Amino acid sequence: MSLKLDNLVPEHIRLFDPYRPSPPDAELMRLYGLNHLHRLNNNENILGPSPAVRELLAEINAGIIPIYPHGDSQNLRDTLSEKLGPDRSRFLVGNGSCELISSVVKAFCEPGDNIITADKTFAVYEWVAEFSGIEARLIPLDQNYRFDPDAMLAAVDGRTKLIFVCNPNNPTGTYWDEMTMRRFLDAVDGRCIVVADEAYCEFVEQPDFPDCIKLQDEYPNLVSFRTFSKMYALAALRVGYLCAGEDVTDIISRAHVAYSVNTTAQMAARAALLDRSPFIGQTLEMVRSGRKLIADTCEKLGFDYIIGEGNYVMIRTPISDTLLQRKLLRRGFLVRTMTGFRFPNWIRVSLVKESVLEEFCVVLTEIFS
Ligand SMILES: *Cc1c(COP(=O)(O)O)cnc(C)c1O
């Protein structure tokens, strides 16, 4: 029997080039003959998870495993409500915030519609739109590597349903301050949904950084996306959430698969929110010292770099980013190449423990000496 796959597959799926994740660490270590691998590629917080989460995980009983999780993460939404203020009906929890990106596109977009975001940002917005058959309008960052509000506004038309603003931006760490965000929302004037992806908001220490959950009182078309994968260090458990006005959350939840967030993830996320240990302060301290270390090393090497607000920095390399990635991998450091983010010959480096970054800086300097 022959399968006429082409007759079954929509063109936007046939043309889509899927993301290929890096191989498991054990395989990379075998390939490169390593006995240790430092992961500086995914902006993970290796200080975590926090003590309360570790305690909880050590005590988890296998008796919970045969039972379905709460289908709508009710207890976790109650805890989010206690910590952040809005009623629990305004929160929607997903299997990582990536699942929520997919749900918001499904909820608002149909063929012929478009979304707007930047060209050099988190690629999942663009990918979800494209494999859903929706046009993604990618607006170049401005000269300071910021999302360009005026150019984005100029791209809005009657079929624009969603605008994704990564704040602060991955990979540049640049952000819109509250004034810029407000001016943008005033100009959008409720014509489309504005998603502020705040995956790294917990790392921002700038007083003018906007709280997009608070701004929802004035701008009912504003949606905040956040994640437990970065600051809270629960990446393996896959849990993120959005907050919006009650009616907007209700619409998105219709396109969202219930039961997608497992019980362990829901419990760990609650524990992470309730933890009063100095874990977050320690992480911020680690990130601050990492920024300084990388800046100093880049200055010495004469390399361009971009240091913004997340737990990551970008470095421009005088050789190809994939070649540098392989050279670093041979020395036990996995970094992210940026060609795929439309930053050819830049790498992105996650800010991890000072001792590891010191070693990284030594290796980087050796490679170029
Ligand atoms: C890491 C990241 C996310 C999402 O992560 P999940 O693990 O799916 O919650 C979302 N947005 C940005 C910008 C990120 O860097």
The ligand as an ORCA input file, in Angstrom:
! r2SCAN-3c Opt
* xyz 0 1
  C      12.136     29.875     28.216
  C      11.142     30.805     27.639
  C       9.775     30.548     27.660
  C       9.178     29.330     28.125
  O       9.243     28.441     28.662
  P       8.420     27.213     29.209
  O       9.496     26.349     29.721
  O       7.662     26.644     28.054
  O       7.535     27.772     30.267
  C       8.884     31.468     27.161
  N       9.327     32.628     26.658
  C      10.620     32.915     26.618
  C      11.034     34.215     26.064
  C      11.568     32.020     27.084
  O      12.859     32.316     26.991
*
